[in-house]
Amino acid sequence: MKSRIKVVAALLLFMAVALVYAASYLVSKHYMQSHVTIKALGIKVYFDSNCTEICEYINWGYFAPGENKSITVYLYREGNVNATLHMYTMDWEPENASGCLEVNWDREGYYMSETVLEATITVSVCSEPSIEEASWSIVVEATEA
């Protein structure tokens, strides 16, 4: 009877260790973590519509293969000069991350005459990411129109 208990205990221990390794593998190989810095040129970017919480960093968390994530930000135009909006990315780490991640927004080329404007930034991940972690900068730029 004691030998059966030892066998069952050993099997349970083996299964627990296997589950831990399997979970670790899934997180490290099939999900990708990201770190994103926001750089604003000629405009300010906020998390809230009252423009009190400045957006300098976006924590996207982990991406699953093929996943899309979006975030709403608020653009604040200082002064009374209208501006045209543009967004681009830079400072990719690793450099090949830009081949697996696509960053877009709904305000490209927009003529901004409002003081505060809502914008949505979307990140899409390829179906088979070859990296486990990526960081990059999103530059939001307002040029005088």
Sequence and secondary structure as in RCSB ss.txt:
>XXXX:A:sequence
MKSRIKVVAALLLFMAVALVYAASYLVSKHYMQSHVTIKALGIKVYFDSNCTEICEYINWGYFAPGENKSITVYL
YREGNVNATLHMYTMDWEPENASGCLEVNWDREGYYMSETVLEATITVSVCSEPSIEEASWSIVVEATEA
>XXXX:A:secstr
 HHHHHHHHHHHHHHHHHHHHHHHHHHHHH EEEEEEEEEESSEEESSTTS SB SEEEEEEE TT EEEEEEEE
E  SS  EEEEEEEEEEESGGGGGTEEEEETTTT EE SSEEEEEEEEEE SS S SEEEEEEEEEEEE 
